[in-house]
Amino acid sequence: MNTFISGGCKNGKSYYAQNKAAEIARETGRPLYYIATMIPRDREDLARIARHISEREGWGFETVEQPVRIRELLSREDLDLGGAFLLDSVTAILENEMFPRQLKGSAGEEITCDMTAPERVRTELTAFAKAVDAAGGSVVFVSDGIYGDMGEYSDSTEEYRKALAETDLALGAICHRVVEISYGTEEIWK
């Protein structure tokens, strides 16, 4: 049973998702995987990663680093697609694919926007969810509901927000359960 979890940043989504994935693994007796997607960009990202690692300690998660190209998980022989997967997060995967970073010597980072990425990411995430479901496994997806924020943003940021909303809708449509977390409170939408 695939689950999609969304909500505002720092509202307890990851901890909630960890509990759900671990519960599924316990109930089914299947392996428990954490698909880590964040590419740290600053100290805050490193701190968030450290906090998530600490929160998962002792739960039995096998961490799989996959910040891009989720389709590659389907061909890995070391993964049991019938297992319980926690993919944290859809937000990071889309960012990584849309805004690949290339270092340019002492001039710093040049950031480009790949507008072909959103459709590819949606296709790969839904294919992964369907393959895991067909194998008797489960995926718990975590995403940030940033597309409702008011404000003026650059064109590329607006494209990213739109792409995330479309990706979340696609995942919500194929998942058996859709949950919104707001300040640690669960709202079940499906």
C-alpha positions in Angstrom: 0.0 0.0 0.0 1.6 3.2 -1.2 1.3 6.4 0.9 1.8 10.0 0.0 2.6 12.5 2.8 2.7 16.2 2.4 2.6 19.3 4.5 4.6 22.4 5.5 8.3 22.3 6.1 9.4 21.2 9.6 5.9 19.9 10.6 6.9 16.3 11.5 6.4 14.7 8.1 9.6 12.8 8.1 9.1 11.3 11.6 5.5 10.4 10.8 6.7 8.8 7.5 9.4 6.8 9.3 6.8 5.4 11.7 4.6 4.4 8.8 7.3 2.7 6.8 8.7 0.9 9.9 5.1 -0.3 10.8 4.7 -1.7 7.3 8.0 -3.5 7.4 7.1 -5.0 10.8 3.7 -6.1 9.7 4.9 -7.7 6.5 8.3 -9.0 7.7 9.9 -7.3 4.7 13.1 -5.2 4.5 12.9 -1.5 5.4 14.6 1.0 3.1 15.2 4.8 3.4 15.8 6.4 0.0 17.8 9.5 0.8 17.4 12.2 -1.8 18.9 15.4 -0.4 22.1 16.8 -1.8 23.3 19.1 1.0 23.8 22.7 -0.1 24.5 24.4 3.2 24.9 23.9 7.0 21.1 23.8 7.5 20.8 20.9 5.0 23.7 19.0 6.8 22.0 19.6 10.1 18.6 18.3 8.8 20.4 15.2 7.4 22.1 14.5 10.7 18.8 14.9 12.5 17.0 12.4 10.2 19.9 9.9 10.6 19.7 10.2 14.3 15.9 9.8 14.3 16.2 6.6 12.2 18.9 5.1 14.4 17.9 1.7 15.6 14.8 1.4 13.5 16.3 -1.1 11.0 16.4 1.2 7.9 18.9 0.4 5.2 19.8 3.8 3.7 19.9 4.0 -0.1 21.5 7.2 -1.4 19.5 8.1 -4.6 19.3 11.9 -5.1 18.5 11.6 -8.9 17.4 9.0 -11.4 14.9 7.0 -9.2 14.4 4.6 -12.2 17.8 3.1 -11.3 16.3 1.6 -8.1 14.3 -0.7 -10.3 17.3 -2.5 -11.6 19.3 -2.8 -8.3 19.6 -6.5 -7.4 20.4 -5.6 -3.7 16.9 -4.2 -3.2 13.8 -6.2 -2.5 11.0 -4.4 -4.3 8.6 -6.2 -2.0 10.0 -4.2 0.9 8.9 -1.0 2.7 10.5 2.1 1.2 10.5 5.6 2.6 11.4 8.1 -0.1 12.3 11.4 1.6 11.7 13.6 -0.4 9.9 14.2 -3.6 10.8 17.9 -3.2 14.5 17.2 -3.1 14.5 14.8 -6.1 12.7 17.3 -8.2 15.0 20.1 -7.2 18.1 17.9 -7.9 16.8 17.1 -11.3 15.5 20.5 -12.3 18.5 22.5 -11.0 21.7 20.4 -11.5 24.7 22.3 -10.2 28.0 22.6 -11.9 31.0 24.1 -10.3 32.7 26.8 -12.4 36.2 27.2 -10.8 36.6 30.2 -8.5 33.5 31.9 -10.0 31.2 29.8 -7.8 28.2 27.8 -8.8 26.3 28.1 -12.1 22.7 27.0 -11.7 20.8 25.9 -14.7 17.1 24.9 -15.0 16.3 21.7 -16.8 12.6 22.1 -17.9 12.5 18.5 -19.2 13.0 17.2 -15.6 9.5 17.5 -14.2 7.9 15.1 -16.6 10.8 12.6 -16.3 10.7 12.8 -12.5 6.9 12.2 -12.4 7.3 9.3 -14.8 10.1 7.7 -12.8 8.4 8.2 -9.4 5.1 6.7 -10.6 6.9 3.8 -12.3 8.8 3.1 -9.1 5.6 3.2 -7.0 3.8 0.9 -9.4 6.7 -1.6 -9.5 6.9 -1.8 -5.8 3.2 -2.2 -5.4 3.2 -5.0 -8.0 6.0 -6.7 -6.0 3.8 -6.6 -2.9 5.9 -3.8 -1.3 5.0 -0.2 -0.2 6.4 3.2 -0.8 5.9 6.1 1.6 6.5 9.3 -0.3 7.3 12.6 1.6 6.8 16.0 -0.1 6.7 19.6 1.0 3.6 21.6 0.2 5.4 24.7 -0.9 3.3 25.5 -3.9 0.6 27.3 -1.9 3.0 29.9 -0.5 2.2 33.5 -1.5 4.9 35.8 -2.7 6.8 36.8 -5.7 9.3 34.4 -7.0 11.6 34.1 -10.0 10.3 32.4 -13.1 12.4 29.2 -12.5 11.1 29.0 -8.9 7.5 29.4 -10.1 8.2 26.6 -12.6 9.6 24.4 -9.8 6.6 25.1 -7.6 4.2 24.2 -10.4 6.2 21.1 -11.2 6.1 20.0 -7.6 2.3 20.5 -7.4 1.8 18.4 -10.6 4.2 15.7 -9.3 2.4 15.6 -5.9 -1.0 15.3 -7.7 0.3 12.4 -9.8 1.6 10.5 -6.8 -1.5 11.2 -4.8 -3.6 9.8 -7.6 -1.8 6.5 -7.6 -1.2 6.1 -3.9 -3.7 4.2 -1.7 -3.4 6.7 1.1 -2.8 10.5 1.1 -2.0 12.3 4.3 -1.3 15.9 5.2 0.8 16.7 8.3 0.3 20.1 9.8 2.1 20.9 13.1 2.3 17.2 13.9 -1.4 16.6 13.2 -2.5 14.1 10.6 -5.3 14.8 8.1 -6.2 11.8 6.0 -7.4 12.8 2.6 -7.6 9.4 1.0 
